[in-house]
Amino acid sequence: MTRKDADTRDAAEEWKRSAERKASLKAARATDEENAGPTRSTRIKDFAYKKTPQKLKNATDLQVRFRTGAIYVTLCIVCILVSDISTLVFLCATAGICAGEFYYMLRADAKLPNEMLGIIAAMLYPVSVYFLGVVGALYVSIALLLSLIVWYVFWLRARVPDVGVSFFGAAYTGLLLSGIVVVRTALPDPWGGVLVIGIFLSIWANDSFAYLVGSKIGKHKMAPRVSPKKSWEGFRGHRRLDGHLGVVHIDPRLEPEPSRGARVRPGLRPYGRAGRLG
């Protein structure tokens, strides 16, 4: 066993012990809070719960998803329609949150990604594409790769797979979302925003239909370790709806052409497929 492998094993064991310590401290803190009575935050939560209408209490999973989705959709549409800059800010925030969730999932699988570099790079991808185009994305990729190499050389616990997943996480979240920046700036206002909303509506409809089909008849798990609730039946439902949905490209400078919508639609499918396991 090499020194690198030994350090990696020690790092994994240290991470496991740290997680156990945190769990025990959390349990001890909860016990102390129970003995000391309700805290201020607990009293506030109880007060808010009592003031909540009865029909909104004990919400089902579908109701929670619907309410959360309504807030997210409203925020998304407003940011996209306002301007290019508001769309850019929204995409940067989304990329950072998605990258953080992705790295959290990797740490649960005993990986040690560099979250700080990955999240920063994910948020820089849309900005670089907005100002410099595809060349900007190349600059961010090179800077991220060099930073990860330096991190790998000077931090003994880092492994080659950790470098790979750190880079992949930033590209998977930030670089893919940068395509929305290109679409948003391709047409003048408000048509660029309308086209982006059309893309999002297509993806949301497919995801919602896949969830409804999978929750009703889903039996065969697609990726139990990554996403336990995804099923092949839901994926087939998504593909069925995808075959009937398309985005019509409406450009006020051109006459309507059905073939234009047909050419746009295949290019949108990777956005939905890329997040299928997310």
Phi and psi in degrees as a GROMACS rama.xvg file:
@    title "Ramachandran Plot"
@    xaxis  label "Phi"
@    yaxis  label "Psi"
@TYPE xy
-78.5693  167.924  THR-2
-64.0741  -35.4538  ARG-3
-63.2863  -44.7689  LYS-4
-64.9396  -39.7387  ASP-5
-63.9859  -42.9434  ALA-6
-63.6194  -38.5933  ASP-7
-64.228  -43.8074  THR-8
-63.4451  -42.0306  ARG-9
-63.1842  -37.3471  ASP-10
-65.8798  -40.9701  ALA-11
-64.9596  -42.2428  ALA-12
-65.6367  -38.8688  GLU-13
-65.0694  -39.994  GLU-14
-64.0376  -39.7628  TRP-15
-65.598  -43.0754  LYS-16
-64.5558  -37.7421  ARG-17
-64.0385  -41.0391  SER-18
-64.0224  -39.1503  ALA-19
-65.9917  -40.2801  GLU-20
-63.3912  -42.4198  ARG-21
-62.615  -40.5912  LYS-22
-64.8365  -41.9284  ALA-23
-67.0392  -39.8159  SER-24
-64.9612  -38.4257  LEU-25
-64.704  -41.0906  LYS-26
-66.0774  -41.5627  ALA-27
-64.3681  -39.4513  ALA-28
-64.4185  -40.2253  ARG-29
-64.1639  -38.5876  ALA-30
-65.0478  -42.4598  THR-31
-62.6222  -39.2671  ASP-32
-66.476  -36.9527  GLU-33
-66.0016  -40.0353  GLU-34
-70.8683  -32.6425  ASN-35
-83.8776  -6.39956  ALA-36
92.0475  177.365  GLY-37
-65.4222  135.73  PRO-38
-82.9561  177.669  THR-39
-64.7843  -43.2007  ARG-40
-64.1867  -37.0349  SER-41
-64.9788  -41.0559  THR-42
-63.762  -37.8694  ARG-43
-66.1318  -42.9267  ILE-44
-62.8693  -41.5183  LYS-45
-64.1195  -40.3269  ASP-46
-63.8913  -44.0469  PHE-47
-65.2175  -36.6135  ALA-48
-66.8275  -38.9991  TYR-49
-65.8979  -33.2237  LYS-50
-81.9831  -10.4186  LYS-51
-71.8223  133.875  THR-52
-55.5228  147.829  PRO-53
-60.5023  -35.1048  GLN-54
-71.0765  -15.6787  LYS-55
-95.5835  -6.33693  LEU-56
-83.8934  156.476  LYS-57
52.4901  48.9698  ASN-58
-70.0608  145.635  ALA-59
-77.4427  170.756  THR-60
-61.333  -38.6405  ASP-61
-65.9814  -39.1513  LEU-62
-66.4921  -40.9444  GLN-63
-62.5622  -44.4106  VAL-64
-61.1573  -41.5751  ARG-65
-64.8493  -44.5052  PHE-66
-67.8338  -43.909  ARG-67
-62.9386  -42.4609  THR-68
-64.3097  -35.6349  GLY-69
-63.53  -42.5546  ALA-70
-65.3147  -44.8789  ILE-71
-64.6036  -43.7139  TYR-72
-63.6071  -42.299  VAL-73
-61.3486  -47.5478  THR-74
-61.6877  -42.2051  LEU-75
-62.6076  -48.063  CYS-76
-64.1361  -42.5104  ILE-77
-62.2593  -47.5906  VAL-78
-63.8103  -38.2743  CYS-79
-71.4639  -37.6957  ILE-80
-80.561  -23.1216  LEU-81
-65.7901  -57.1686  VAL-82
-167.48  174.451  SER-83
-65.8774  -38.3497  ASP-84
-67.3647  -43.0248  ILE-85
-64.5079  -36.3779  SER-86
-63.3605  -41.7195  THR-87
-62.7954  -44.4784  LEU-88
-62.0161  -42.7917  VAL-89
-63.0053  -42.8833  PHE-90
-67.5914  -38.1352  LEU-91
-63.0407  -44.6119  CYS-92
-63.6267  -42.0142  ALA-93
-63.6861  -42.7782  THR-94
-62.4746  -42.5261  ALA-95
-63.7651  -43.1168  GLY-96
-65.5406  -44.5507  ILE-97
-63.9441  -40.4683  CYS-98
-63.9835  -41.5121  ALA-99
-61.4263  -41.826  GLY-100
-66.1562  -38.0157  GLU-101
-65.0024  -43.9715  PHE-102
-69.3411  -33.2388  TYR-103
-61.8449  -40.6041  TYR-104
-64.6771  -37.9613  MET-105
-67.8903  -38.1645  LEU-106
-65.4303  -32.8963  ARG-107
-66.1818  -18.8153  ALA-108
-100.941  23.3054  ASP-109
66.1584  25.4473  ALA-110
-94.2091  157.359  LYS-111
-125.757  68.6496  LEU-112
-73.6563  158.95  PRO-113
-87.7161  94.9122  ASN-114
-65.7203  -39.9123  GLU-115
-62.1745  -51.2615  MET-116
-63.5577  -40.7291  LEU-117
-65.365  -44.3584  GLY-118
-67.2979  -41.2003  ILE-119
-61.704  -44.5774  ILE-120
-65.0833  -40.7455  ALA-121
-60.5462  -39.1361  ALA-122
-75.8359  -24.4757  MET-123
-81.239  -22.6968  LEU-124
-57.2025  -53.5063  TYR-125
-60.6556  -37.297  PRO-126
-64.8132  -44.7201  VAL-127
-65.1029  -39.4895  SER-128
-67.9562  -35.5172  VAL-129
-65.0325  -42.025  TYR-130
-91.5151  -32.3926  PHE-131
-121.186  -4.61476  LEU-132
77.0454  -152.603  GLY-133
-62.1759  -32.4405  VAL-134
-61.1661  -36.1732  VAL-135
-61.882  -41.2339  GLY-136
-63.1364  -36.3724  ALA-137
-64.4352  -41.9576  LEU-138
-60.9388  -45.2864  TYR-139
-63.4077  -40.864  VAL-140
-62.9195  -44.097  SER-141
-65.4263  -43.414  ILE-142
-63.0616  -40.6543  ALA-143
-65.6181  -43.2625  LEU-144
-63.3733  -43.8566  LEU-145
-64.0045  -40.3762  LEU-146
-64.0823  -39.8139  SER-147
-68.7298  -33.5103  LEU-148
-65.3775  -44.9709  ILE-149
-60.8924  -42.6738  VAL-150
-60.8317  -41.0013  TRP-151
-67.2889  -38.29  TYR-152
-71.0272  -39.7623  VAL-153
-99.2093  -4.88871  PHE-154
-117.209  108.123  TRP-155
-65.1016  -24.9934  LEU-156
-74.2754  -19.8731  ARG-157
-70.6742  139.06  ALA-158
-114.898  166.267  ARG-159
-59.6461  -43.8904  VAL-160
-59.0925  -32.0891  PRO-161
-66.1015  -38.2992  ASP-162
-63.7302  -42.7344  VAL-163
-63.9615  -46.5777  GLY-164
-71.0679  -29.0483  VAL-165
-64.1406  -44.6959  SER-166
-68.674  -42.5461  PHE-167
-63.7926  -39.2158  PHE-168
-61.2882  -41.8415  GLY-169
-67.3984  -42.8515  ALA-170
-68.9236  -39.4315  ALA-171
-62.8837  -36.0314  TYR-172
-96.3239  -56.9246  THR-173
-75.1251  -43.6334  GLY-174
-68.3835  -39.6631  LEU-175
-65.7265  -39.1059  LEU-176
-68.6021  -19.5483  LEU-177
-64.9434  -23.9273  SER-178
-61.3997  -30.367  GLY-179
-65.3452  -34.6849  ILE-180
-62.1228  -42.4448  VAL-181
-62.3786  -44.152  VAL-182
-65.5558  -41.4009  VAL-183
-65.0416  -37.1525  ARG-184
-91.1043  -1.18099  THR-185
-73.1372  -26.7174  ALA-186
-125.73  154.022  LEU-187
-71.0114  161.352  PRO-188
-62.9204  143.931  ASP-189
-95.6847  8.76878  PRO-190
-70.9473  -29.8271  TRP-191
-63.8249  -42.7028  GLY-192
-66.3287  -37.4383  GLY-193
-63.6377  -40.5078  VAL-194
-65.9003  -40.376  LEU-195
-64.3919  -42.1899  VAL-196
-62.8568  -36.7222  ILE-197
-60.7188  -40.2094  GLY-198
-62.0084  -48.0593  ILE-199
-63.8601  -40.8339  PHE-200
-61.878  -39.0557  LEU-201
-62.8847  -43.8213  SER-202
-67.8187  -43.8274  ILE-203
-62.0457  -42.0691  TRP-204
-62.5932  -42.7156  ALA-205
-64.7555  -43.7553  ASN-206
-64.1392  -42.7725  ASP-207
-63.7962  -42.7383  SER-208
-66.504  -39.014  PHE-209
-63.9352  -39.2008  ALA-210
-65.18  -44.1242  TYR-211
-64.9392  -43.4304  LEU-212
-66.9974  -45.0975  VAL-213
-65.2569  -37.0085  GLY-214
-71.1046  -23.7821  SER-215
-90.073  -47.1074  LYS-216
-124.32  5.73713  ILE-217
-68.3262  125.055  GLY-218
-128.184  -36.0753  LYS-219
-98.5927  114.477  HIS-220
-69.7313  138.013  LYS-221
-82.9624  -50.0328  MET-222
-143.814  82.6167  ALA-223
-58.2935  -35.6478  PRO-224
-74.8772  -40.9491  ARG-225
-83.3976  -47.7918  VAL-226
-142.583  90.814  SER-227
-62.3057  -24.5862  PRO-228
-88.9278  -6.89957  LYS-229
-79.9125  136.258  LYS-230
-130.003  158.905  SER-231
-68.1714  -29.6284  TRP-232
-65.9791  -41.5467  GLU-233
-64.809  -36.6935  GLY-234
-64.8898  -39.5558  PHE-235
-65.9112  -36.1926  ARG-236
-63.9491  -39.9026  GLY-237
-61.2693  -43.1676  HIS-238
-68.1056  -34.3458  ARG-239
-64.3372  -44.9985  ARG-240
-70.0041  -36.1901  LEU-241
-60.274  -29.8003  ASP-242
-71.0489  -15.3433  GLY-243
-110.387  -2.79028  HIS-244
-106.76  145.338  LEU-245
-152.981  162.54  GLY-246
-109.951  124.641  VAL-247
-90.1451  122.96  VAL-248
-85.0088  110.376  HIS-249
-104.348  109.804  ILE-250
-116.247  117.258  ASP-251
-63.9016  -16.2057  PRO-252
-86.3008  -9.60982  ARG-253
-125.11  157.204  LEU-254
-74.366  147.111  GLU-255
-60.8186  132.574  PRO-256
-132.868  116.717  GLU-257
-57.1759  -31.2623  PRO-258
-67.7048  -25.9939  SER-259
-65.8105  -43.4083  ARG-260
-63.5754  -36.2471  GLY-261
-66.896  -31.6856  ALA-262
-77.6625  -29.7714  ARG-263
-73.2849  -40.4287  VAL-264
-58.9935  -46.0889  ARG-265
-60.9305  -28.34  PRO-266
-72.7437  -15.1816  GLY-267
-88.5871  -19.9849  LEU-268
-60.5155  -36.9942  ARG-269
-59.2575  -29.5224  PRO-270
-62.2645  -43.7685  TYR-271
-71.2692  -40.6153  GLY-272
-67.6079  -35.607  ARG-273
-64.3697  -32.235  ALA-274
-99.1356  15.6731  GLY-275
-64.1036  -32.905  ARG-276
-97.3598  2.38427  LEU-277
